[in-house]
Amino acid sequence: MTWSEARRLYPETFLLLENLQSHIENNELHVEEVAVIRALSDDETMDEIMKARGNKFVYHTGREKIVMPIRTKPSYRGKVHQ
């Protein structure tokens, strides 16, 4: 579903989402299509933020668009640190 549809169905709520369609522009990830996994209560939001990996993330429907900065992992002498 589109982000605008998710915002309409879940107003002022944190959602656990999966990125289905996105593009990169100016070192930012712009997400257009998402799958809503579930709405989150205030008590579980931080736990889900910490557990989110890969294409799953937590976002609040109060934001008009899903735009996230892309951060690269630091490297030292050609080795990537994880």
C-alpha positions in Angstrom: 0.0 0.0 0.0 1.1 3.6 -0.4 2.3 5.6 2.5 -0.7 8.0 2.2 -3.1 5.0 2.5 -1.3 3.8 5.6 -1.4 7.3 7.1 -5.2 7.4 6.5 -5.8 4.0 8.0 -3.5 4.5 11.1 -3.6 8.2 12.0 -0.9 9.4 14.5 0.5 5.9 15.1 3.8 4.2 15.1 3.8 1.3 12.5 6.1 -1.6 11.9 6.6 -1.6 8.2 8.3 -3.5 5.4 9.7 -1.5 2.5 8.3 -2.9 -0.8 9.3 -0.1 -3.2 11.7 2.7 -2.8 14.4 4.8 -4.6 17.6 6.6 -3.5 17.9 10.3 -4.2 20.6 12.7 -2.7 21.8 10.0 -0.3 18.3 9.5 1.1 16.0 6.5 0.9 12.5 7.6 -0.4 9.9 4.9 0.3 6.8 4.8 -1.8 5.2 1.4 -1.1 5.0 -0.4 2.2 3.5 -3.4 3.9 2.0 -2.7 7.3 3.0 -5.5 9.6 1.2 -4.0 12.6 0.4 -0.9 14.6 2.6 -0.4 17.7 1.6 0.6 21.2 3.8 3.2 22.9 5.3 0.5 25.2 6.5 -1.7 22.4 7.7 1.0 19.9 11.3 1.3 21.2 11.8 -2.5 21.3 10.6 -2.8 17.7 12.9 0.1 16.6 15.9 -1.8 18.1 14.9 -5.1 16.5 14.1 -3.8 13.0 16.6 -5.1 10.4 16.8 -5.2 6.6 13.6 -3.9 4.9 11.7 -3.7 8.2 11.5 -0.4 10.0 9.3 1.7 12.4 7.8 5.0 11.3 5.2 7.4 12.6 2.2 8.3 10.4 2.5 11.9 11.5 5.2 12.3 8.8 4.0 13.2 5.3 6.7 11.2 3.5 9.1 8.4 4.3 12.5 9.8 3.8 15.5 8.3 5.6 19.2 9.3 5.4 21.5 6.6 4.1 24.5 6.0 6.4 27.5 4.0 5.3 29.4 1.8 7.6 32.8 3.2 8.5 35.8 1.4 7.1 39.5 1.3 8.2 42.3 0.4 5.8 39.9 -1.3 3.4 38.1 -3.4 5.9 34.5 -2.9 6.7 33.6 -2.9 10.4 30.2 -4.4 11.4 
